[in-house]
Amino acid sequence: MNGTIEKEERYTGLILLSGVDSPGISSALFSTLEPFSITVIDIEQVVIRSRLILTVLIELDPAHALAVEEDLNQCAKRLDVDIATSFGSESAQSIAQKTGLLHVIALAEKITPGAIANLASHIAHAGGNIERIHRSASFPLTAIEFLVSGADSESLRNAIVPSVKKFGVDIAIQSAGLNRFARKLVVMDVDSTVIAQEVIDLLGEAAGVGEEIRVITESAMRGEIDFETSLRKRVALLAGQPEEIIVNVAKQVSLTPGARTLIRTLKKLGHGIGLVSGGFSQAILPIAQELGITNVKSNTLEIADGVLTGNLLGPIIDRAGKALALKEFAKLENVSMSNTIAIGDGANDLDMIAAAGLGIAFNAKPSVQAVADSALNAPYLDSVLFILGINREDIEESER
């Protein structure tokens, strides 16, 4: 009985401290609270440009409330900070642990107040409440992460994504929980994703049939003709070229900005990585070897007597082949499909993006962005890390 009365008599107090940051503020605040019968329930601190905001939720005896406030006022004067308090009869036991939380990540080179207002408005209209906001990156993009309760991810995505495009902001939405940090398998398209070029287009330019190949490539990327047909048509235009053309083209290939950082960071964290491409093994395998990636699927140009025949060897890695490769790599890496991530930009990436636990459209055609879970439209592949909850500071620390 006495235990029940004691719980009913104890209630909560909110303490908000703000001011110029300096060493010893937190120590002084909690030393002020230490003599009282107080339990710390929640605490959060942030420092932005040397300005400190510290919030503390406590459980206390209501008989001590006045004395606590007086001591905190004295503490504020000593520290030259502002301390506001709000004590109420709400029991700490009534502060329920929220479930079904969502991480909403906004990414852009410049985020404006209008973009934040628009995003917050949509979250509220979808029945969501913003529990926490923090910046997870400032370079090469600004990434702002919102922790949201009370909203359904699908309805929230449908409401937010079309609207924020006018502000130049990309949005990713993920469920909170331990699974966000589970070991992942990240499978990426190569041309115009891991590398900045389309190898088939470079080969076409070198062979003098660049315009013909480019027209077929664009049609395939838009999904107007099936990938295998388009690939065979383009490769046939290369018939008779010396195999040295591949070596010469390989010298023109460059990694997409952030690709090396993304892959190096994923490897350090123990995640699996795979490359799947409708391009050619003769160009892709050296890239994979350089990056230390062993899970690779791509097409192979047929070469006879040092000359391209205009044909391909083996089964074609097309739209369906990429999805099968994703599943094969998942088995090899012992990763569930729910923990796979597929990144691509064209119509032949659609099946693997749909099959993956998280599909990311990277500078992709509108048809791909429409079905992907997340879309990134800035030319930095390492921004994928921010979607996974990895902070820029952690990435830079790992590079030292």
MILOFI-132785 format. One line per 8 residues: number of its first residue (from 1); their letters; for each residue x, y, z of C-alpha. Coordinates in nm, 3 decimals. Layout:
NUM> A> X:Y:Z ~ ...
***
This chain:
1> MNGTIEKE> 0.000:0.000:0.000 ~ 0.275:0.246:0.092 ~ 0.455:0.165:-0.233 ~ 0.139:0.250:-0.430 ~ 0.094:0.582:-0.252 ~ 0.457:0.674:-0.315 ~ 0.422:0.615:-0.689 ~ 0.103:0.823:-0.704
9> ERYTGLIL> 0.270:1.113:-0.522 ~ 0.573:1.130:-0.749 ~ 0.543:1.321:-1.074 ~ 0.750:1.462:-1.355 ~ 0.944:1.776:-1.420 ~ 1.088:1.912:-1.744 ~ 1.409:2.117:-1.730 ~ 1.523:2.320:-2.031
17> LSGVDSPG> 1.869:2.478:-2.020 ~ 1.999:2.703:-2.297 ~ 2.301:2.926:-2.333 ~ 2.656:2.951:-2.458 ~ 2.828:2.617:-2.420 ~ 3.126:2.579:-2.190 ~ 3.286:2.291:-1.999 ~ 3.117:2.197:-1.674
25> ISSALFST> 2.757:2.302:-1.746 ~ 2.612:1.949:-1.738 ~ 2.812:1.864:-1.427 ~ 2.687:2.176:-1.248 ~ 2.325:2.113:-1.346 ~ 2.317:1.755:-1.221 ~ 2.515:1.841:-0.909 ~ 2.235:2.088:-0.830
33> LEPFSITV> 1.977:1.809:-0.865 ~ 2.180:1.544:-0.680 ~ 2.069:1.627:-0.322 ~ 1.703:1.568:-0.406 ~ 1.511:1.242:-0.448 ~ 1.514:1.259:-0.827 ~ 1.523:0.999:-1.103 ~ 1.639:1.100:-1.452
41> IDIEQVVI> 1.390:0.965:-1.709 ~ 1.512:1.124:-2.031 ~ 1.788:1.358:-2.140 ~ 1.896:1.517:-2.465 ~ 2.161:1.772:-2.550 ~ 2.260:1.948:-2.870 ~ 2.526:2.211:-2.944 ~ 2.498:2.423:-3.259
49> RSRLILTV> 2.764:2.691:-3.320 ~ 2.860:2.692:-2.950 ~ 2.496:2.735:-2.842 ~ 2.381:2.465:-2.600 ~ 2.030:2.331:-2.551 ~ 1.993:2.065:-2.281 ~ 1.660:1.909:-2.184 ~ 1.607:1.676:-1.890
57> LIELDPAH> 1.291:1.494:-1.786 ~ 1.290:1.392:-1.421 ~ 1.068:1.215:-1.171 ~ 1.053:1.386:-0.833 ~ 0.863:1.425:-0.506 ~ 0.615:1.714:-0.547 ~ 0.715:1.841:-0.203 ~ 1.060:1.914:-0.344
65> ALAVEEDL> 0.942:2.099:-0.653 ~ 0.976:2.451:-0.515 ~ 1.320:2.386:-0.368 ~ 1.438:2.230:-0.695 ~ 1.321:2.535:-0.892 ~ 1.495:2.775:-0.651 ~ 1.823:2.583:-0.668 ~ 1.802:2.568:-1.047
73> NQCAKRLD> 1.752:2.946:-1.062 ~ 2.068:2.993:-0.857 ~ 2.250:2.747:-1.082 ~ 2.142:2.945:-1.391 ~ 2.285:3.265:-1.245 ~ 2.618:3.098:-1.163 ~ 2.647:2.950:-1.512 ~ 2.508:3.255:-1.695
81> VDIATSFG> 2.252:3.041:-1.878 ~ 1.873:3.026:-1.899 ~ 1.692:2.743:-1.719 ~ 1.316:2.696:-1.754 ~ 1.119:2.434:-1.563 ~ 0.775:2.279:-1.591 ~ 0.657:2.040:-1.318 ~ 0.331:1.850:-1.343
89> SESAQSIA> 0.133:1.567:-1.191 ~ 0.182:1.330:-1.485 ~ 0.341:1.013:-1.354 ~ 0.654:0.883:-1.521 ~ 0.471:0.553:-1.564 ~ 0.219:0.725:-1.791 ~ 0.490:0.832:-2.034 ~ 0.449:0.544:-2.279
97> QKTGLLHV> 0.731:0.412:-2.495 ~ 0.642:0.499:-2.853 ~ 0.644:0.224:-3.113 ~ 0.611:0.220:-3.489 ~ 0.856:0.507:-3.529 ~ 0.979:0.615:-3.872 ~ 1.303:0.780:-3.982 ~ 1.230:1.045:-4.243
105> IALAEKIT> 1.556:1.166:-4.402 ~ 1.561:1.482:-4.613 ~ 1.868:1.525:-4.838 ~ 1.964:1.822:-5.054 ~ 2.257:2.043:-5.141 ~ 2.062:2.332:-4.990 ~ 1.765:2.287:-4.756 ~ 1.541:2.593:-4.724
113> PGAIANLA> 1.294:2.687:-4.449 ~ 1.016:2.632:-4.701 ~ 1.127:2.273:-4.755 ~ 1.122:2.204:-4.380 ~ 0.783:2.373:-4.341 ~ 0.641:2.171:-4.629 ~ 0.777:1.845:-4.490 ~ 0.656:1.915:-4.135
121> SHIAHAGG> 0.312:2.006:-4.266 ~ 0.278:1.676:-4.453 ~ 0.392:1.480:-4.149 ~ 0.127:1.651:-3.937 ~ -0.149:1.600:-4.197 ~ -0.060:1.230:-4.212 ~ -0.120:1.207:-3.836 ~ 0.250:1.199:-3.754
129> NIERIHRS> 0.430:1.376:-3.475 ~ 0.795:1.479:-3.498 ~ 0.970:1.339:-3.191 ~ 1.324:1.442:-3.277 ~ 1.519:1.624:-3.547 ~ 1.894:1.615:-3.606 ~ 2.145:1.678:-3.881 ~ 2.334:1.365:-3.987
137> ASFPLTAI> 2.544:1.520:-4.265 ~ 2.652:1.855:-4.401 ~ 2.876:1.734:-4.687 ~ 2.843:1.665:-4.976 ~ 2.472:1.701:-4.901 ~ 2.286:1.828:-4.601 ~ 2.091:1.543:-4.444 ~ 1.825:1.619:-4.185
145> EFLVSGAD> 1.666:1.323:-4.006 ~ 1.321:1.338:-3.846 ~ 1.205:1.071:-3.603 ~ 0.828:1.048:-3.652 ~ 0.557:0.869:-3.454 ~ 0.196:0.797:-3.538 ~ 0.225:0.784:-3.918 ~ 0.202:0.509:-4.179
153> SESLRNAI> 0.514:0.492:-4.397 ~ 0.336:0.433:-4.728 ~ 0.083:0.713:-4.690 ~ 0.354:0.945:-4.562 ~ 0.578:0.868:-4.861 ~ 0.294:0.922:-5.107 ~ 0.217:1.257:-4.950 ~ 0.570:1.389:-4.909
161> VPSVKKFG> 0.773:1.277:-5.210 ~ 0.581:1.454:-5.491 ~ 0.554:1.774:-5.288 ~ 0.917:1.821:-5.183 ~ 1.052:1.785:-5.537 ~ 0.982:2.154:-5.599 ~ 1.229:2.231:-5.319 ~ 1.500:2.008:-5.468
169> VDIAIQSA> 1.486:1.772:-5.171 ~ 1.511:1.393:-5.177 ~ 1.325:1.192:-4.915 ~ 1.391:0.849:-4.768 ~ 1.161:0.682:-4.516 ~ 1.261:0.382:-4.305 ~ 1.115:0.202:-4.007 ~ 1.302:0.250:-3.682
177> GLNRFARK> 1.435:-0.045:-3.487 ~ 1.734:-0.275:-3.470 ~ 1.684:-0.405:-3.823 ~ 1.795:-0.069:-3.958 ~ 2.144:-0.151:-3.835 ~ 2.148:-0.519:-3.930 ~ 2.407:-0.648:-4.175 ~ 2.302:-0.557:-4.528
185> LVVMDVDS> 2.377:-0.663:-4.883 ~ 2.407:-0.362:-5.114 ~ 2.382:-0.448:-5.484 ~ 2.448:-0.175:-5.738 ~ 2.410:-0.120:-6.108 ~ 2.739:-0.011:-6.266 ~ 2.694:0.218:-6.567 ~ 2.572:0.565:-6.457
193> TVIAQEVI> 2.560:0.441:-6.098 ~ 2.896:0.315:-5.972 ~ 3.067:0.475:-6.272 ~ 2.975:0.805:-6.429 ~ 2.962:0.677:-6.788 ~ 2.779:0.424:-7.003 ~ 3.049:0.191:-7.137 ~ 2.843:0.086:-7.438
201> DLLGEAAG> 2.813:0.452:-7.540 ~ 3.189:0.502:-7.504 ~ 3.251:0.195:-7.719 ~ 3.008:0.330:-7.976 ~ 3.191:0.665:-7.991 ~ 3.525:0.489:-8.028 ~ 3.382:0.270:-8.307 ~ 3.221:0.563:-8.489
209> VGEEIRVI> 2.863:0.446:-8.424 ~ 2.800:0.656:-8.117 ~ 2.477:0.820:-8.229 ~ 2.316:0.493:-8.341 ~ 2.401:0.328:-8.009 ~ 2.291:0.627:-7.804 ~ 1.944:0.626:-7.958 ~ 1.900:0.257:-7.874
217> TESAMRGE> 2.038:0.307:-7.520 ~ 1.796:0.589:-7.440 ~ 1.501:0.391:-7.572 ~ 1.598:0.095:-7.353 ~ 1.651:0.313:-7.044 ~ 1.301:0.450:-7.089 ~ 1.165:0.097:-7.110 ~ 1.042:0.137:-7.467
225> IDFETSLR> 1.220:-0.178:-7.590 ~ 1.331:-0.475:-7.386 ~ 1.687:-0.473:-7.266 ~ 1.813:-0.791:-7.436 ~ 1.693:-0.678:-7.777 ~ 1.851:-0.336:-7.734 ~ 2.176:-0.485:-7.606 ~ 2.215:-0.726:-7.896
233> KRVALLAG> 2.140:-0.446:-8.145 ~ 2.407:-0.224:-7.992 ~ 2.669:-0.497:-7.964 ~ 2.612:-0.596:-8.328 ~ 2.718:-0.243:-8.426 ~ 3.061:-0.312:-8.270 ~ 3.138:-0.612:-8.493 ~ 3.485:-0.602:-8.644
241> QPEEIIVN> 3.638:-0.369:-8.385 ~ 3.975:-0.474:-8.236 ~ 3.961:-0.589:-7.873 ~ 4.201:-0.306:-7.782 ~ 3.901:-0.076:-7.810 ~ 3.787:-0.203:-7.467 ~ 4.122:-0.119:-7.305 ~ 4.117:0.229:-7.456
249> VAKQVSLT> 3.758:0.293:-7.341 ~ 3.838:0.168:-6.990 ~ 4.082:0.458:-6.954 ~ 3.790:0.700:-6.994 ~ 3.584:0.545:-6.715 ~ 3.564:0.725:-6.381 ~ 3.391:0.633:-6.057 ~ 3.084:0.831:-5.958
257> PGARTLIR> 3.163:1.084:-5.683 ~ 3.128:0.910:-5.347 ~ 3.134:0.557:-5.490 ~ 3.470:0.471:-5.338 ~ 3.367:0.616:-4.999 ~ 3.039:0.425:-5.004 ~ 3.203:0.092:-5.085 ~ 3.494:0.140:-4.845
265> TLKKLGHG> 3.259:0.233:-4.558 ~ 3.021:-0.056:-4.625 ~ 3.315:-0.298:-4.623 ~ 3.448:-0.157:-4.295 ~ 3.106:-0.211:-4.137 ~ 3.093:-0.571:-4.261 ~ 2.813:-0.530:-4.515 ~ 2.802:-0.737:-4.833
273> IGLVSGGF> 2.844:-0.566:-5.170 ~ 2.756:-0.675:-5.523 ~ 2.770:-0.534:-5.875 ~ 2.518:-0.631:-6.140 ~ 2.535:-0.486:-6.487 ~ 2.397:-0.514:-6.835 ~ 2.741:-0.391:-6.937 ~ 3.047:-0.596:-7.013
281> SQAILPIA> 3.269:-0.807:-6.793 ~ 3.579:-0.697:-6.982 ~ 3.527:-0.344:-6.846 ~ 3.355:-0.422:-6.515 ~ 3.575:-0.694:-6.365 ~ 3.882:-0.464:-6.342 ~ 3.668:-0.207:-6.158 ~ 3.533:-0.473:-5.923
289> QELGITNV> 3.885:-0.601:-5.855 ~ 4.008:-0.250:-5.779 ~ 3.721:-0.198:-5.532 ~ 3.758:-0.543:-5.375 ~ 3.415:-0.670:-5.482 ~ 3.375:-1.040:-5.562 ~ 2.996:-1.060:-5.615 ~ 2.973:-0.958:-5.982
297> KSNTLEIA> 2.734:-1.043:-6.264 ~ 2.763:-0.887:-6.612 ~ 2.754:-0.968:-6.982 ~ 3.055:-1.079:-7.185 ~ 3.150:-0.962:-7.531 ~ 3.255:-1.240:-7.767 ~ 3.606:-1.193:-7.905 ~ 3.759:-1.411:-8.176
305> DGVLTGNL> 4.111:-1.367:-8.309 ~ 4.141:-1.034:-8.126 ~ 3.826:-0.891:-8.286 ~ 3.475:-0.822:-8.146 ~ 3.229:-1.050:-8.324 ~ 2.921:-0.843:-8.244 ~ 2.784:-1.126:-8.029 ~ 2.760:-1.203:-7.656
313> LGPIIDRA> 2.861:-1.512:-7.459 ~ 2.641:-1.689:-7.207 ~ 2.307:-1.590:-7.054 ~ 2.211:-1.224:-7.071 ~ 2.208:-1.018:-6.750 ~ 1.892:-0.821:-6.813 ~ 1.614:-0.689:-6.591 ~ 1.518:-1.038:-6.467
321> GKALALKE> 1.883:-1.144:-6.450 ~ 1.965:-0.858:-6.214 ~ 1.688:-0.961:-5.974 ~ 1.813:-1.322:-5.983 ~ 2.168:-1.202:-5.914 ~ 2.044:-1.007:-5.612 ~ 1.884:-1.322:-5.471 ~ 2.193:-1.530:-5.549
329> FAKLENVS> 2.424:-1.281:-5.375 ~ 2.188:-1.270:-5.074 ~ 2.223:-1.646:-5.033 ~ 2.600:-1.631:-5.069 ~ 2.622:-1.353:-4.811 ~ 2.365:-1.519:-4.580 ~ 2.153:-1.203:-4.580 ~ 1.771:-1.210:-4.583
337> MSNTIAIG> 1.599:-1.037:-4.874 ~ 1.449:-0.786:-4.632 ~ 1.805:-0.671:-4.558 ~ 1.905:-0.625:-4.921 ~ 1.946:-0.286:-5.088 ~ 1.936:-0.238:-5.466 ~ 2.061:0.080:-5.634 ~ 2.006:0.160:-6.000
345> DGANDLDM> 1.899:0.417:-6.254 ~ 1.732:0.246:-6.551 ~ 1.435:0.034:-6.651 ~ 1.644:-0.283:-6.639 ~ 1.700:-0.218:-6.266 ~ 1.329:-0.222:-6.184 ~ 1.301:-0.591:-6.094 ~ 1.591:-0.589:-5.850
353> IAAAGLGI> 1.473:-0.260:-5.696 ~ 1.130:-0.417:-5.645 ~ 1.278:-0.739:-5.502 ~ 1.511:-0.569:-5.255 ~ 1.420:-0.477:-4.900 ~ 1.512:-0.118:-4.990 ~ 1.516:0.004:-5.350 ~ 1.704:0.325:-5.427
361> AFNAKPSV> 1.677:0.513:-5.757 ~ 2.003:0.699:-5.818 ~ 1.972:0.989:-6.065 ~ 1.718:0.766:-6.231 ~ 1.454:0.793:-6.499 ~ 1.109:0.904:-6.371 ~ 0.967:0.553:-6.416 ~ 1.231:0.417:-6.179
369> QAVADSAL> 1.190:0.692:-5.921 ~ 0.815:0.629:-5.918 ~ 0.853:0.272:-5.788 ~ 1.169:0.295:-5.575 ~ 1.147:0.330:-5.197 ~ 1.390:0.624:-5.210 ~ 1.527:0.846:-5.483 ~ 1.858:1.032:-5.480
377> NAPYLDSV> 1.904:1.302:-5.741 ~ 2.236:1.455:-5.636 ~ 2.550:1.307:-5.797 ~ 2.700:1.166:-5.476 ~ 2.673:0.790:-5.429 ~ 2.792:0.801:-5.067 ~ 2.469:0.981:-4.972 ~ 2.324:0.628:-4.959
385> LFILGINR> 2.505:0.598:-4.625 ~ 2.290:0.874:-4.475 ~ 1.976:0.677:-4.560 ~ 2.124:0.385:-4.365 ~ 2.165:0.602:-4.055 ~ 2.542:0.645:-4.089 ~ 2.655:0.998:-3.998 ~ 2.910:1.197:-4.197
393> EDIEESER> 3.121:1.244:-3.882 ~ 3.142:0.865:-3.838 ~ 3.243:0.822:-4.203 ~ 3.518:1.082:-4.177 ~ 3.643:0.932:-3.850 ~ 3.669:0.590:-4.013 ~ 3.880:0.741:-4.292 ~ 4.146:0.869:-4.051
***
